Amino acid sequence: MMDGMNNGWGMGNGYGWIIGLIVLVVVIGLVFKLVSQNKK
């Protein structure tokens, strides 16, 4: 049953990496937002 692909991110449907990608983009966006505010 467990094929080793479900590492906690995936939900068994192959789309778990999209959630990881969205989280990564949000974190990077927040970092850029904070950096641009600090340069003012």
N, C-alpha and C positions, 0 to 999 in steps of 0.2 A: 504493500500500500504506500509506504513512504519511499519515494524515489530519490530523495535528497535534494529536490528542487525547492521544497518549502522551507526556507531558512528564517521564517518569522515575518519577512516582508510580504511574501506572496500569500495569496488566499486560495491556492490550488487551482486558479483559473488562468494563470499566465499573465495577469494584468497587475500583479503586485508591484512590478518595477515602475509602473506609471505613478503610483503613490509615492514611491521613493524619489522619483524625478520631480514631482510637484513640491515635495517637502524641500528638496535641495534648491529649487528655483526660488521658493519663498524665503529661505534662509539667506541666500545670496542677495536677493532683493532688499531684505532688511539691512544687511551689512552695508550695501551701497547707499541706502537711504541714511543710515547713521553717519557714514563717512562724509557724505555730501553736506549734512547738517553741521558737522563739526568744522568744515572748511569755511563756513560763512563768517 
